[in-house]
Amino acid sequence: MSEAYPTYPCHECQAGVMRLQFVTYFTWLDQELITVPNFPAWVCDVCGRREYDQRALASLQVMLNPEAGRPVQSSKRLRRSPPQKTKEIRPSSHE
Ligand SMILES: [Zn+2]
């Protein structure tokens, strides 16, 4: 069941090879800084171009937005979360 991740040529420099690495992914959710350790990303070994794994990104979106896909009833949010708050999320590496 072990799946070898393929490499593919870099679109940026066209000389390097994009390889799967695990990095810390940062994103903002409302006013909260979300950090996701061990996030899969493709990194070029020549120019350093980084592309986050699309499937991991998609599942992360679902994790961050449980309401995703549902119609938004009210966009009014009176609660303001303080900035600089950090939340750690562990994505599952399963399919
Ligand atoms: Zn490159």
Backbone and ligand atoms as CSV (ligand in chain L), in Angstrom:
chain,resi,resn,atom,element,x,y,z
A,1,MET,N,N,0.822,-1.215,0.000
A,1,MET,CA,C,0.000,0.000,0.000
A,1,MET,C,C,0.855,1.264,0.000
A,2,SER,N,N,2.173,1.076,0.101
A,2,SER,CA,C,3.015,2.267,0.148
A,2,SER,C,C,3.084,2.896,-1.235
A,3,GLU,N,N,2.732,4.152,-1.274
A,3,GLU,CA,C,2.667,4.846,-2.552
A,3,GLU,C,C,3.870,5.762,-2.684
A,4,ALA,N,N,4.651,5.538,-3.719
A,4,ALA,CA,C,5.813,6.393,-3.955
A,4,ALA,C,C,5.343,7.674,-4.637
A,5,TYR,N,N,5.715,8.788,-4.058
A,5,TYR,CA,C,5.303,10.041,-4.663
A,5,TYR,C,C,6.186,10.348,-5.864
A,6,PRO,N,N,5.570,10.677,-6.961
A,6,PRO,CA,C,6.364,10.996,-8.147
A,6,PRO,C,C,6.986,12.387,-8.019
A,7,THR,N,N,7.989,12.620,-8.807
A,7,THR,CA,C,8.528,13.967,-8.929
A,7,THR,C,C,8.163,14.474,-10.312
A,8,TYR,N,N,8.150,15.800,-10.445
A,8,TYR,CA,C,7.877,16.328,-11.777
A,8,TYR,C,C,8.663,17.610,-11.974
A,9,PRO,N,N,8.939,17.938,-13.224
A,9,PRO,CA,C,9.792,19.105,-13.500
A,9,PRO,C,C,9.139,20.401,-13.049
A,10,CYS,N,N,9.963,21.310,-12.602
A,10,CYS,CA,C,9.496,22.590,-12.094
A,10,CYS,C,C,9.036,23.473,-13.251
A,11,HIS,N,N,7.887,24.100,-13.054
A,11,HIS,CA,C,7.374,24.999,-14.095
A,11,HIS,C,C,8.118,26.325,-14.080
A,12,GLU,N,N,8.699,26.637,-12.934
A,12,GLU,CA,C,9.288,27.959,-12.762
A,12,GLU,C,C,10.632,28.053,-13.492
A,13,CYS,N,N,11.545,27.199,-13.106
A,13,CYS,CA,C,12.898,27.300,-13.674
A,13,CYS,C,C,13.119,26.260,-14.768
A,14,GLN,N,N,12.254,25.259,-14.840
A,14,GLN,CA,C,12.334,24.219,-15.859
A,14,GLN,C,C,13.655,23.455,-15.812
A,15,ALA,N,N,14.385,23.608,-14.729
A,15,ALA,CA,C,15.639,22.875,-14.587
A,15,ALA,C,C,15.575,21.975,-13.366
A,16,GLY,N,N,14.825,22.422,-12.376
A,16,GLY,CA,C,14.754,21.678,-11.124
A,16,GLY,C,C,13.662,20.629,-11.149
A,17,VAL,N,N,13.609,19.889,-10.061
A,17,VAL,CA,C,12.607,18.838,-9.908
A,17,VAL,C,C,11.804,19.131,-8.655
A,18,MET,N,N,10.490,19.065,-8.779
A,18,MET,CA,C,9.623,19.278,-7.628
A,18,MET,C,C,9.549,17.979,-6.832
A,19,ARG,N,N,9.873,18.082,-5.538
A,19,ARG,CA,C,9.838,16.894,-4.684
A,19,ARG,C,C,8.909,17.156,-3.508
A,20,LEU,N,N,8.302,16.087,-3.042
A,20,LEU,CA,C,7.381,16.220,-1.919
A,20,LEU,C,C,8.162,16.434,-0.625
A,21,GLN,N,N,7.812,17.499,0.072
A,21,GLN,CA,C,8.399,17.750,1.381
A,21,GLN,C,C,7.283,18.129,2.334
A,22,PHE,N,N,7.608,18.059,3.627
A,22,PHE,CA,C,6.597,18.407,4.616
A,22,PHE,C,C,7.010,19.693,5.308
A,23,VAL,N,N,6.178,20.694,5.146
A,23,VAL,CA,C,6.494,22.025,5.644
A,23,VAL,C,C,5.375,22.460,6.595
A,24,THR,N,N,5.567,23.612,7.185
A,24,THR,CA,C,4.508,24.180,8.005
A,24,THR,C,C,3.709,25.159,7.156
A,25,TYR,N,N,2.421,24.909,7.072
A,25,TYR,CA,C,1.551,25.723,6.243
A,25,TYR,C,C,0.894,26.791,7.102
A,26,PHE,N,N,0.940,28.015,6.628
A,26,PHE,CA,C,0.337,29.132,7.351
A,26,PHE,C,C,-0.842,29.656,6.561
A,27,THR,N,N,-1.925,29.916,7.241
A,27,THR,CA,C,-3.052,30.557,6.571
A,27,THR,C,C,-3.828,31.357,7.590
A,28,TRP,N,N,-4.595,32.302,7.111
A,28,TRP,CA,C,-5.422,33.128,7.995
A,28,TRP,C,C,-6.870,32.695,7.881
A,29,LEU,N,N,-7.464,32.469,9.030
A,29,LEU,CA,C,-8.894,32.169,9.065
A,29,LEU,C,C,-9.541,33.263,9.897
A,30,ASP,N,N,-10.339,34.095,9.236
A,30,ASP,CA,C,-10.818,35.307,9.879
A,30,ASP,C,C,-9.596,36.081,10.368
A,31,GLN,N,N,-9.455,36.209,11.674
A,31,GLN,CA,C,-8.309,36.961,12.180
A,31,GLN,C,C,-7.353,36.045,12.924
A,32,GLU,N,N,-7.533,34.764,12.754
A,32,GLU,CA,C,-6.655,33.818,13.428
A,32,GLU,C,C,-5.602,33.302,12.466
A,33,LEU,N,N,-4.384,33.238,12.973
A,33,LEU,CA,C,-3.319,32.640,12.177
A,33,LEU,C,C,-3.315,31.136,12.426
A,34,ILE,N,N,-3.513,30.393,11.377
A,34,ILE,CA,C,-3.561,28.945,11.488
A,34,ILE,C,C,-2.230,28.380,11.002
A,35,THR,N,N,-1.629,27.532,11.798
A,35,THR,CA,C,-0.415,26.863,11.353
A,35,THR,C,C,-0.684,25.373,11.276
A,36,VAL,N,N,-0.256,24.775,10.213
A,36,VAL,CA,C,-0.450,23.346,10.013
A,36,VAL,C,C,0.914,22.698,9.823
A,37,PRO,N,N,1.409,22.008,10.838
A,37,PRO,CA,C,2.717,21.349,10.709
A,37,PRO,C,C,2.635,20.124,9.821
A,38,ASN,N,N,3.758,19.779,9.239
A,38,ASN,CA,C,3.864,18.573,8.403
A,38,ASN,C,C,2.868,18.588,7.255
A,39,PHE,N,N,2.768,19.740,6.637
A,39,PHE,CA,C,1.849,19.860,5.505
A,39,PHE,C,C,2.604,19.491,4.229
A,40,PRO,N,N,2.015,18.613,3.405
A,40,PRO,CA,C,2.718,18.205,2.192
A,40,PRO,C,C,2.796,19.329,1.162
A,41,ALA,N,N,3.978,19.544,0.650
A,41,ALA,CA,C,4.172,20.564,-0.378
A,41,ALA,C,C,5.235,20.076,-1.352
A,42,TRP,N,N,5.141,20.561,-2.557
A,42,TRP,CA,C,6.119,20.218,-3.588
A,42,TRP,C,C,7.112,21.359,-3.691
A,43,VAL,N,N,8.374,21.033,-3.476
A,43,VAL,CA,C,9.396,22.066,-3.443
A,43,VAL,C,C,10.440,21.770,-4.509
A,44,CYS,N,N,10.759,22.786,-5.309
A,44,CYS,CA,C,11.773,22.651,-6.348
A,44,CYS,C,C,13.156,22.632,-5.707
A,45,ASP,N,N,13.977,21.704,-6.160
A,45,ASP,CA,C,15.303,21.591,-5.553
A,45,ASP,C,C,16.300,22.583,-6.160
A,46,VAL,N,N,15.866,23.364,-7.126
A,46,VAL,CA,C,16.766,24.350,-7.724
A,46,VAL,C,C,16.361,25.771,-7.328
A,47,CYS,N,N,15.118,26.156,-7.648
A,47,CYS,CA,C,14.726,27.544,-7.409
A,47,CYS,C,C,13.925,27.685,-6.113
A,48,GLY,N,N,13.527,26.573,-5.517
A,48,GLY,CA,C,12.829,26.656,-4.240
A,48,GLY,C,C,11.351,26.965,-4.361
A,49,ARG,N,N,10.819,26.915,-5.556
A,49,ARG,CA,C,9.395,27.146,-5.750
A,49,ARG,C,C,8.600,26.125,-4.946
A,50,ARG,N,N,7.545,26.597,-4.285
A,50,ARG,CA,C,6.777,25.727,-3.400
A,50,ARG,C,C,5.316,25.707,-3.825
A,51,GLU,N,N,4.805,24.509,-3.998
A,51,GLU,CA,C,3.385,24.353,-4.317
A,51,GLU,C,C,2.787,23.394,-3.308
A,52,TYR,N,N,1.775,23.857,-2.600
A,52,TYR,CA,C,1.147,22.983,-1.623
A,52,TYR,C,C,0.318,21.919,-2.322
A,53,ASP,N,N,0.292,20.751,-1.698
A,53,ASP,CA,C,-0.422,19.628,-2.276
A,53,ASP,C,C,-1.911,19.952,-2.370
A,54,GLN,N,N,-2.455,19.813,-3.567
A,54,GLN,CA,C,-3.828,20.236,-3.809
A,54,GLN,C,C,-4.836,19.426,-2.994
A,55,ARG,N,N,-4.578,18.136,-2.881
A,55,ARG,CA,C,-5.526,17.295,-2.130
A,55,ARG,C,C,-5.492,17.641,-0.651
A,56,ALA,N,N,-4.278,17.903,-0.146
A,56,ALA,CA,C,-4.172,18.272,1.263
A,56,ALA,C,C,-4.819,19.633,1.500
A,57,LEU,N,N,-4.649,20.525,0.536
A,57,LEU,CA,C,-5.283,21.838,0.646
A,57,LEU,C,C,-6.803,21.699,0.698
A,58,ALA,N,N,-7.323,20.841,-0.165
A,58,ALA,CA,C,-8.773,20.675,-0.228
A,58,ALA,C,C,-9.311,20.120,1.086
A,59,SER,N,N,-8.627,19.133,1.644
A,59,SER,CA,C,-9.116,18.554,2.900
A,59,SER,C,C,-8.933,19.541,4.044
A,60,LEU,N,N,-7.898,20.372,3.944
A,60,LEU,CA,C,-7.701,21.387,4.976
A,60,LEU,C,C,-8.838,22.405,4.942
A,61,GLN,N,N,-9.270,22.758,3.744
A,61,GLN,CA,C,-10.380,23.705,3.619
A,61,GLN,C,C,-11.627,23.161,4.307
A,62,VAL,N,N,-11.849,21.870,4.138
A,62,VAL,CA,C,-13.014,21.255,4.764
A,62,VAL,C,C,-12.870,21.294,6.283
A,63,MET,N,N,-11.643,21.037,6.750
A,63,MET,CA,C,-11.418,21.046,8.196
A,63,MET,C,C,-11.623,22.437,8.777
A,64,LEU,N,N,-11.167,23.435,8.035
A,64,LEU,CA,C,-11.249,24.805,8.549
A,64,LEU,C,C,-12.651,25.370,8.423
A,65,ASN,N,N,-13.382,24.898,7.430
A,65,ASN,CA,C,-14.716,25.427,7.184
A,65,ASN,C,C,-15.737,24.309,7.176
A,66,PRO,N,N,-16.150,23.872,8.360
A,66,PRO,CA,C,-17.141,22.786,8.410
A,66,PRO,C,C,-18.447,23.182,7.746
A,67,GLU,N,N,-18.676,24.463,7.625
A,67,GLU,CA,C,-19.919,24.928,7.020
A,67,GLU,C,C,-19.802,25.004,5.504
A,68,ALA,N,N,-18.657,24.676,4.978
A,68,ALA,CA,C,-18.437,24.800,3.542
A,68,ALA,C,C,-19.468,23.983,2.777
A,69,GLY,N,N,-19.997,24.577,1.751
A,69,GLY,CA,C,-20.978,23.880,0.956
A,69,GLY,C,C,-22.393,24.167,1.387
A,70,ARG,N,N,-22.539,24.665,2.606
A,70,ARG,CA,C,-23.885,25.009,3.053
A,70,ARG,C,C,-24.150,26.481,2.744
A,71,PRO,N,N,-25.413,26.797,2.501
A,71,PRO,CA,C,-25.737,28.207,2.283
A,71,PRO,C,C,-25.502,29.021,3.560
A,72,VAL,N,N,-24.948,30.187,3.391
A,72,VAL,CA,C,-24.668,31.030,4.544
A,72,VAL,C,C,-25.943,31.771,4.929
A,73,GLN,N,N,-26.380,31.544,6.154
A,73,GLN,CA,C,-27.618,32.178,6.608
A,73,GLN,C,C,-27.369,33.627,6.998
A,74,SER,N,N,-26.360,33.823,7.812
A,74,SER,CA,C,-26.109,35.168,8.302
A,74,SER,C,C,-24.618,35.452,8.238
A,75,SER,N,N,-24.287,36.552,7.614
A,75,SER,CA,C,-22.880,36.894,7.518
A,75,SER,C,C,-22.468,37.864,8.611
A,76,LYS,N,N,-23.447,38.178,9.461
A,76,LYS,CA,C,-23.137,39.103,10.553
A,76,LYS,C,C,-22.432,38.368,11.676
A,77,ARG,N,N,-21.253,38.786,11.981
A,77,ARG,CA,C,-20.535,38.150,13.096
A,77,ARG,C,C,-20.059,39.249,14.026
A,78,LEU,N,N,-20.673,39.298,15.186
A,78,LEU,CA,C,-20.330,40.353,16.128
A,78,LEU,C,C,-19.128,39.964,16.974
A,79,ARG,N,N,-18.924,38.652,17.091
A,79,ARG,CA,C,-17.774,38.227,17.890
A,79,ARG,C,C,-16.492,38.473,17.121
A,80,ARG,N,N,-15.556,39.090,17.768
A,80,ARG,CA,C,-14.268,39.308,17.119
A,80,ARG,C,C,-13.214,38.505,17.854
A,81,SER,N,N,-12.593,37.611,17.138
A,81,SER,CA,C,-11.525,36.841,17.767
A,81,SER,C,C,-10.259,37.684,17.765
A,82,PRO,N,N,-9.506,37.602,18.835
A,82,PRO,CA,C,-8.296,38.420,18.929
A,82,PRO,C,C,-7.263,37.984,17.896
A,83,PRO,N,N,-6.535,38.919,17.361
A,83,PRO,CA,C,-5.477,38.561,16.416
A,83,PRO,C,C,-4.327,37.866,17.127
A,84,GLN,N,N,-3.440,37.312,16.350
A,84,GLN,CA,C,-2.230,36.653,16.859
A,84,GLN,C,C,-2.546,35.338,17.550
A,85,LYS,N,N,-3.798,34.931,17.534
A,85,LYS,CA,C,-4.121,33.651,18.145
A,85,LYS,C,C,-3.727,32.542,17.182
A,86,THR,N,N,-3.050,31.563,17.707
A,86,THR,CA,C,-2.521,30.496,16.863
A,86,THR,C,C,-3.211,29.183,17.191
A,87,LYS,N,N,-3.592,28.512,16.149
A,87,LYS,CA,C,-4.258,27.228,16.331
A,87,LYS,C,C,-3.511,26.172,15.536
A,88,GLU,N,N,-3.316,25.041,16.139
A,88,GLU,CA,C,-2.613,23.968,15.445
A,88,GLU,C,C,-3.602,22.931,14.967
A,89,ILE,N,N,-3.435,22.561,13.725
A,89,ILE,CA,C,-4.320,21.561,13.131
A,89,ILE,C,C,-3.463,20.446,12.555
A,90,ARG,N,N,-3.845,19.251,12.849
A,90,ARG,CA,C,-3.082,18.118,12.315
A,90,ARG,C,C,-3.890,17.454,11.220
A,91,PRO,N,N,-3.442,17.617,10.001
A,91,PRO,CA,C,-4.153,16.948,8.897
A,91,PRO,C,C,-3.864,15.465,8.909
A,92,SER,N,N,-4.846,14.712,8.576
A,92,SER,CA,C,-4.635,13.282,8.510
A,92,SER,C,C,-3.939,12.957,7.197
A,93,SER,N,N,-3.011,12.048,7.281
A,93,SER,CA,C,-2.247,11.712,6.068
A,93,SER,C,C,-2.894,10.559,5.328
A,94,HIS,N,N,-4.052,10.167,5.810
A,94,HIS,CA,C,-4.746,9.082,5.129
A,94,HIS,C,C,-5.458,9.622,3.898
A,95,GLU,N,N,-5.853,8.704,3.048
A,95,GLU,CA,C,-6.570,9.130,1.864
A,95,GLU,C,C,-7.983,9.500,2.197
L,1,ZN,ZN,ZN,12.424,25.453,-10.017
